[in-house]
Amino acid sequence: MAKRSRTQSRPQPTAPGEVGPRQPCPCGSGRRYKACHGAPGGAPAVFVGRPFEGLPSECDLVALRELVPAATAPLPLGGAHADRDVTLCTLLPMAAPAMVRESGAVWLALQVQHNFGDPARDLGAVLEAALAQDEPGIVGLTAAPGEGTRLQDLVAAESLDVTVHEGFEFWVADVPDAPDMMGALEQANASVNPTERLTSVAAAYWTDVGTKEHLRWVMPEPEGDLLDALARLHAAGQDVLVPDSRFVGMFRAHGLLAPVWDLPLGTGAEALEEPADRFAAALAEALADDSDLTQAQRSARNGLANRQVTIR
């Protein structure tokens, strides 16, 4: 039998900007491109790696979509819809994309079941549909919105005022009597871990998962720059927030990194305020340092790069 040509098994060259079928998918899933966005019908036709870029509260949007169980924030709109009452929610009953309330207010959810490749465009399509709906009820999204308005096109350039809730009682806060909602409310509340947003720094959330506590902090810096800075601090032992805490790795979500610390039980959010503020100052100095990494820092960077988990 003839020998198989070695050239057939080599990765085929790609043009600049293209992704080879055996290369990692640029969406960050960890799968090869041919098994992810390169598979026919296997993934959304559109993929935006950093969908909330340009929004003042990009980091909080990522946290509310991926990490925080129950939270709300007024969503200020611009242009023709500036007078509409819109509330951004982590999750709505039945994982509804949006709801128009009896008052005419619109609730827009971040944690939804659909994924058409660009969450900002999905949110824009749902929000436009909700704003145009006169009757109270659920607003869904069952097909890709195609080319259209993105969330960035609709909202005002203001930071979000996030309120973290102990549960989902806000679902019925504007309803005098909702016995049909009690079952869903109890089930949803059972899944909520205590969570608080720190006030000293942006987009940092403490949570208690029962066996331990965590701090999960979504950061806006480019991944390479942030890894370099975190490696400098890790090599210098400056990434310990409180005694017996440990920097354990990072989530990657929607183009941003979210460093994660394990904390001893009983730490609580209040005890993290001053250490987090101090760490933010040290991180800013490390980000401004453009010197070459030392051998110890390069080793720390490699270790950190191997402790990343992509969530979508």
C-alpha positions in Angstrom: 0.0 0.0 0.0 1.3 3.4 -0.9 2.5 5.7 1.8 0.2 8.5 2.8 1.7 11.9 1.8 2.7 13.8 4.9 1.7 17.0 3.3 -2.0 15.9 3.4 -2.0 15.9 7.2 -0.3 19.3 7.7 -2.4 22.3 8.5 -3.3 24.1 5.3 -2.1 27.7 5.1 -4.7 30.4 5.6 -4.9 34.0 4.4 -4.5 36.8 6.9 -7.5 37.0 9.1 -8.8 33.5 8.2 -8.9 30.6 10.7 -7.9 27.1 9.6 -10.3 24.2 10.3 -7.9 22.6 12.9 -7.1 25.9 14.7 -8.8 26.9 17.9 -12.1 28.7 17.2 -11.7 32.4 17.8 -15.0 32.4 19.9 -13.0 31.0 22.8 -15.0 27.8 23.1 -11.8 25.7 23.3 -12.9 23.6 20.3 -11.4 23.5 16.8 -12.9 25.9 14.3 -14.2 23.0 12.2 -16.2 21.7 15.2 -17.5 25.1 16.3 -18.2 28.1 14.1 -16.7 26.4 11.1 -19.3 23.6 11.3 -22.3 23.9 9.0 -25.2 24.8 11.2 -23.1 24.0 14.3 -22.8 27.5 15.6 -24.3 30.9 15.0 -23.4 32.4 11.6 -22.5 35.7 13.3 -19.9 35.9 16.1 -18.9 39.0 17.9 -16.1 38.4 20.4 -16.7 41.5 22.5 -20.3 42.3 22.1 -20.7 45.0 24.8 -17.6 47.0 23.8 -18.2 50.7 24.0 -20.9 50.6 26.6 -19.9 52.5 29.9 -20.9 49.5 32.0 -19.5 46.7 29.8 -17.9 44.9 32.7 -21.1 44.9 34.7 -23.1 43.7 31.7 -20.8 40.7 31.4 -21.0 40.0 35.1 -24.9 40.2 35.2 -25.1 38.0 32.1 -22.7 35.3 33.3 -22.0 35.5 37.0 -24.6 37.3 39.1 -27.9 35.4 39.9 -30.4 38.2 40.7 -29.8 41.8 39.9 -31.5 44.8 38.2 -30.5 48.1 36.8 -32.4 51.0 35.3 -31.5 51.1 31.6 -31.5 54.8 30.3 -32.3 55.1 26.7 -31.5 57.8 24.2 -33.2 59.4 21.3 -36.9 58.8 20.7 -37.2 56.4 23.6 -35.5 58.5 26.2 -38.7 58.8 28.2 -39.4 55.0 28.4 -39.1 53.1 31.6 -36.7 50.1 31.0 -35.1 47.9 33.6 -32.3 45.5 32.8 -32.6 42.2 34.7 -30.4 39.2 35.1 -33.2 36.7 34.7 -37.0 36.9 34.1 -39.7 34.2 34.7 -39.5 31.3 32.2 -36.2 32.8 31.0 -38.2 35.3 28.9 -36.1 37.7 26.8 -38.3 40.6 27.8 -41.6 41.5 29.4 -43.9 44.5 29.0 -45.5 45.2 32.3 -49.0 46.5 33.0 -47.6 49.9 33.6 -46.0 49.9 30.2 -42.5 49.5 31.7 -40.1 47.2 29.9 -38.0 44.5 31.6 -35.1 43.3 29.5 -33.3 40.1 30.5 -29.6 39.3 30.0 -29.7 35.6 30.9 -31.6 34.0 28.1 -31.8 30.7 26.2 -31.1 31.9 22.7 -27.7 32.7 21.2 -27.5 34.1 17.7 -23.8 35.1 18.0 -24.1 38.8 19.0 -25.8 39.3 22.3 -25.8 43.1 21.8 -27.8 42.7 18.6 -30.1 40.1 20.2 -30.8 42.6 23.0 -31.3 45.4 20.6 -33.9 43.4 18.6 -35.8 42.3 21.7 -35.8 45.8 23.2 -37.1 47.3 20.0 -39.9 44.7 19.9 -40.8 45.3 23.5 -40.8 49.1 23.0 -43.2 48.7 20.1 -45.6 46.3 21.9 -48.7 48.0 23.3 -50.1 45.0 25.3 -48.5 43.6 28.5 -46.8 40.2 28.0 -43.7 38.3 27.1 -41.5 39.4 24.2 -39.5 36.6 22.6 -36.7 36.1 20.0 -37.1 32.9 18.1 -34.9 33.6 15.0 -31.7 35.5 14.4 -32.3 39.2 14.2 -30.0 39.7 11.2 -28.6 43.1 10.5 -30.2 45.5 12.9 -30.0 47.7 15.9 -27.6 46.8 18.7 -27.9 47.7 22.3 -25.3 50.3 21.9 -27.5 52.1 19.4 -30.4 52.4 21.9 -29.0 53.2 25.3 -27.7 56.5 26.7 -24.0 56.9 27.5 -24.5 56.4 31.2 -23.1 53.9 33.7 -25.5 51.4 35.2 -26.7 51.7 38.7 -26.8 48.0 39.7 -28.8 46.6 42.5 -28.1 43.0 43.6 -31.1 41.2 45.1 -31.2 38.3 47.6 -33.8 36.6 45.3 -36.3 37.2 42.5 -39.0 38.9 44.5 -38.7 41.9 42.1 -40.6 39.7 39.6 -43.8 40.4 41.6 -42.9 43.7 43.2 -45.4 45.5 40.9 -48.1 42.9 41.1 -50.5 43.0 44.1 -51.4 39.3 44.0 -49.5 36.7 41.9 -50.2 33.2 43.3 -49.4 31.6 40.0 -45.9 33.0 40.2 -45.1 31.6 43.7 -43.9 28.2 42.4 -41.5 29.6 39.9 -40.3 32.2 42.4 -39.5 29.6 45.0 -37.7 27.5 42.5 -35.7 30.4 41.2 -34.8 31.6 44.7 -33.5 28.2 45.6 -30.7 28.6 43.0 -29.5 31.9 44.3 -26.2 32.1 46.1 -25.7 35.2 48.3 -24.0 37.8 46.2 -22.9 41.5 46.7 -21.3 44.0 44.4 -18.3 45.8 45.9 -18.5 49.6 46.0 -14.8 50.5 46.1 -14.1 49.1 42.6 -16.1 48.5 39.4 -17.7 45.2 38.4 -16.4 43.1 41.3 -18.8 40.6 42.9 -18.5 38.7 46.1 -20.4 35.4 46.4 -20.9 32.7 49.0 -21.4 29.2 47.4 -21.7 27.4 50.7 -18.4 25.6 50.8 -16.3 28.7 50.2 -16.6 32.3 49.1 -15.3 33.9 45.9 -14.6 37.3 44.5 -15.2 37.5 40.7 -14.0 40.7 39.1 -14.6 41.5 35.5 -11.9 43.7 34.1 -11.9 45.8 30.8 -8.2 45.6 29.8 -7.1 43.7 26.8 -6.3 40.1 27.7 -2.6 40.2 26.9 -2.0 43.4 28.9 -4.0 42.2 31.8 -2.2 38.8 31.9 1.2 40.6 32.0 0.1 42.9 34.8 -1.4 40.0 36.8 1.7 38.0 36.3 3.8 40.9 37.7 1.6 41.1 40.8 1.5 37.3 41.2 5.3 36.9 41.1 5.6 39.7 43.7 3.0 38.1 46.0 0.7 41.1 45.6 -2.4 39.2 44.5 -3.5 38.1 48.0 -6.5 40.1 49.0 -7.0 38.9 52.6 -5.2 36.3 54.7 -5.7 32.8 53.4 -7.3 34.0 50.1 -5.9 32.7 46.8 -6.0 33.9 43.3 -7.2 30.8 41.5 -7.7 31.7 37.9 -9.9 33.6 35.5 -13.1 33.3 33.6 -13.2 34.5 30.0 -16.5 35.8 28.8 -17.6 38.1 26.0 -14.0 39.2 25.3 -13.1 40.1 28.9 -11.3 38.3 31.7 -12.8 38.0 35.2 -10.1 37.1 37.7 -11.3 34.8 40.6 -10.2 34.6 44.2 -11.1 31.9 46.7 -11.8 33.3 50.1 -12.1 31.8 53.5 -15.7 31.3 54.8 -16.8 34.2 56.8 -14.9 36.8 54.8 -17.9 38.7 53.5 -18.0 41.5 51.0 -17.2 44.4 53.4 -13.8 43.0 54.3 -12.8 43.1 50.6 -13.5 46.8 50.0 -10.1 48.2 51.1 -8.0 45.3 49.8 -9.8 45.4 46.4 -9.1 49.2 46.2 -5.5 48.6 47.1 -5.2 45.8 44.5 -6.8 48.1 41.8 -4.1 50.7 42.4 -1.3 48.1 42.2 -2.8 46.7 39.1 -2.9 50.1 37.5 0.9 50.5 38.2 1.6 47.0 36.8 -0.4 47.8 33.6 1.6 51.0 33.1 4.9 49.0 33.4 6.1 48.3 29.9 9.4 46.6 30.8 10.1 43.0 29.7 8.8 40.3 32.1 11.4 38.6 34.2 11.8 34.9 34.1 9.7 34.5 37.3 7.0 36.8 35.8 6.9 34.8 32.5 6.5 31.6 34.5 3.7 33.2 36.5 2.0 34.4 33.2 2.2 30.9 31.7 0.6 29.5 34.9 -2.2 32.1 34.8 -2.9 31.5 31.1 -3.5 27.8 31.9 -6.0 28.7 34.5 -8.7 30.2 32.3 -12.2 28.9 31.7 -14.3 30.3 28.9 -17.9 30.8 29.6 -20.5 32.0 27.1 
